[in-house]
Amino acid sequence: MTTTTITTTTSPETTESTSQSLKFCSSCSREKRLEGGTWIPTSNKKQRWICASCLYNRTHRTGSAKE
């Protein structure tokens, strides 16, 4: 494991393989993995994406995934 051009200290699992499967969660404002998340329709005919943990918290708090 030699890093010649990288000067920052980043973990190797977040650099290449998982970068294409990350999505910005509109609920917790973090980049989360695409697996398990869902799209929530908004009032202006657009959609927001929320991650699996926010979806879990939302469904178990309110009883449904709707807003």
N, C-alpha and C positions, 0 to 999 in steps of 0.2 A: 504494500500500500504506500506508494510514493505519490505525493502531490507536488507537481512541479510548477504549474501555472496558477493554482488556486491559493490565494493568500488568506482567505477568510476561513473560519472554523465552522464548516457546515457538515452535518451528518450525511453520510453517503446515501442513505435510503431516501432522502428527500430531494436529491438532486436530479436524477434522471428517470427512474422507473415509475415513481408515483406522481410526477409533475403533470402528466396528461390526465390523471384521474382525480385531480383536485378541483373543487368548485367553491366559489365564495358563498357562504351561507348568509342569507339576509336576516336571519334571526339572531345568531350569536356573533355575526360580523367576523368570522374566521374562515380560513380556507380549510375545508374538510374534504374527506374522501367522498367520491361520487356514489359509492355503493350504499344502498339503504336510504338515501335521501329521496326527496320527492319535489315536484313542482307544485306550487300553490298559486291558483289564479287570483289576480287582483281585480279591482273594480275598473281599471282603465284598459282592459283587454290585454294585459301583459301577464307575465308569470314571474314569480320569485322562486328561487330554489332554497330549500332548507335541508340541513344535514339530518342524519339518522337520529342523533341524540336529541336535537330540538324537536323532531317529529315525535319521538318517544315521549318527551316531556309534555308536549302539547296534547297528544292523544290521551295520556294517562291523567293529565290535570283536568281537561275539560270533557273528556268522554268521546270526542270526535276530532278529526284532523281539520275541520273547517274553522275559519276565523269568525 
